[in-house]
Amino acid sequence: MKVLGIGGSPRKSSTTDQLVQEVLAGVEGCETEFVSLSGKQIGPCRACLACVETNVCAVKDDMQPLRQKIVDADAYVIGGANFFNNLNGLTHCFMERWYQFRHRESKIVAGKLGVAVGVAGGGDRKPVVDVIRTFFQYNQIDCVGTVDAQGPACCFVCGYGEECKVGAIHRFFGPGTKITEEFTPSLAKQPEAISAARQLGKQLGERLRAYAAGT
Ligand SMILES: Cc1cc2nc3c(=O)[nH]c(=O)nc-3n(C[C@H](O)[C@H](O)[C@H](O)COP(=O)(O)O)c2cc1C
């Protein structure tokens, strides 16, 4: 049994990537693979309907090499970040392109398992996991659970974060907040999120192994 983990943040080594990898680390007795979408060019679904007959997307970009990995996997751990209180665009584009798998009652992804992972700078990760969970529903993927954590808003490193009145530091933590290493959110400072991710991975592995054993 194979589990494919997707980190949908555009940032390299992002909190999203780390949290998805924690879920994968909890999976026992299955093959796991992690792919970060950072640096990849994945555009939106163009609704061209070229995939209707073949269940293969006709758009030529970095989604193409990912197609076989999705087909081969038995479960998906998909993580995204909160951008403007919604799922970030790169993750959304990636998921839109799964339109290629669901024509004419195709069973390419239907019946498989999923875990939704959400990260936000402010604290509201619900919009992120809700969109991923809805995506699972539309694709008849059984959502085993969700896990979330806080990540550092870009304002922690942009150089203007403490003064900028429209940025995340003022908005989420209040004016006068000082940017220090101690105050900067990171996954390592959230042991409860790491533990929840590992537990969810364990649960996912158990479901997959039970399925393989026919129980
Ligand atoms: C364009 C943009 C918009 C954002 N909007 C929000 C937001 O509305 N709410 C929030 O909590 N965080 C917001 N953030 C902060 C990110 O959620 C935060 O940086 C998070 O850690 C990103 O995930 P990552 O660490 O996996 O890259 C935004 C970041 C960017 C770049």
The ligand as an SDF file (V2000), in Angstrom:
LIG
                    3D

 31 33  0  0  0  0  0  0  0  0999 V2000
   -0.5040   35.8800    0.0620 C   0  0  0  0  0  0  0  0  0  0  0  0
   -0.6180   35.4400    1.4880 C   0  0  0  0  0  0  0  0  0  0  0  0
   -1.8200   35.5940    2.1590 C   0  0  0  0  0  0  0  0  0  0  0  0
   -1.9600   35.1520    3.4790 C   0  0  0  0  0  0  0  0  0  0  0  0
   -3.1720   35.2910    4.0850 N   0  0  0  0  0  0  0  0  0  0  0  0
   -3.3440   34.7810    5.3460 C   0  0  0  0  0  0  0  0  0  0  0  0
   -4.6270   34.8500    5.9820 C   0  0  0  0  0  0  0  0  0  0  0  0
   -5.6050   35.3620    5.4540 O   0  0  0  0  0  0  0  0  0  0  0  0
   -4.7570   34.2980    7.2250 N   0  0  0  0  0  0  0  0  0  0  0  0
   -3.6930   33.6870    7.8600 C   0  0  0  0  0  0  0  0  0  0  0  0
   -3.8770   33.1650    8.9650 O   0  0  0  0  0  0  0  0  0  0  0  0
   -2.4630   33.6290    7.2920 N   0  0  0  0  0  0  0  0  0  0  0  0
   -2.2630   34.1560    6.0470 C   0  0  0  0  0  0  0  0  0  0  0  0
   -1.0360   34.1000    5.4500 N   0  0  0  0  0  0  0  0  0  0  0  0
    0.1060   33.5290    6.2030 C   0  0  0  0  0  0  0  0  0  0  0  0
    0.3490   32.0760    5.8840 C   0  0  0  0  0  0  0  0  0  0  0  0
   -0.8040   31.2890    6.1470 O   0  0  0  0  0  0  0  0  0  0  0  0
    1.5260   31.5850    6.7320 C   0  0  0  0  0  0  0  0  0  0  0  0
    2.6950   32.2420    6.2840 O   0  0  0  0  0  0  0  0  0  0  0  0
    1.7180   30.0950    6.6920 C   0  0  0  0  0  0  0  0  0  0  0  0
    2.7660   29.7870    7.5750 O   0  0  0  0  0  0  0  0  0  0  0  0
    2.0800   29.6120    5.3190 C   0  0  0  0  0  0  0  0  0  0  0  0
    2.2840   28.2290    5.3250 O   0  0  0  0  0  0  0  0  0  0  0  0
    3.7520   27.6250    5.1520 P   0  0  0  0  0  0  0  0  0  0  0  0
    4.5220   27.9750    6.4060 O   0  0  0  0  0  0  0  0  0  0  0  0
    3.5040   26.1710    5.0270 O   0  0  0  0  0  0  0  0  0  0  0  0
    4.3500   28.2310    3.9280 O   0  0  0  0  0  0  0  0  0  0  0  0
   -0.8530   34.5440    4.1480 C   0  0  0  0  0  0  0  0  0  0  0  0
    0.3650   34.4220    3.4510 C   0  0  0  0  0  0  0  0  0  0  0  0
    0.4820   34.8500    2.1520 C   0  0  0  0  0  0  0  0  0  0  0  0
    1.8070   34.6710    1.4270 C   0  0  0  0  0  0  0  0  0  0  0  0
  1  2  1  0
  2  3  1  0
  2 30  2  0
  3  4  2  0
  4  5  1  0
  4 28  1  0
  5  6  2  0
  6  7  1  0
  6 13  1  0
  7  8  2  0
  7  9  1  0
  9 10  1  0
 10 11  2  0
 10 12  1  0
 12 13  2  0
 13 14  1  0
 14 15  1  0
 14 28  1  0
 15 16  1  0
 16 17  1  0
 16 18  1  0
 18 19  1  0
 18 20  1  0
 20 21  1  0
 20 22  1  0
 22 23  1  0
 23 24  1  0
 24 25  2  0
 24 26  1  0
 24 27  1  0
 28 29  2  0
 29 30  1  0
 30 31  1  0
M  END
$$$$
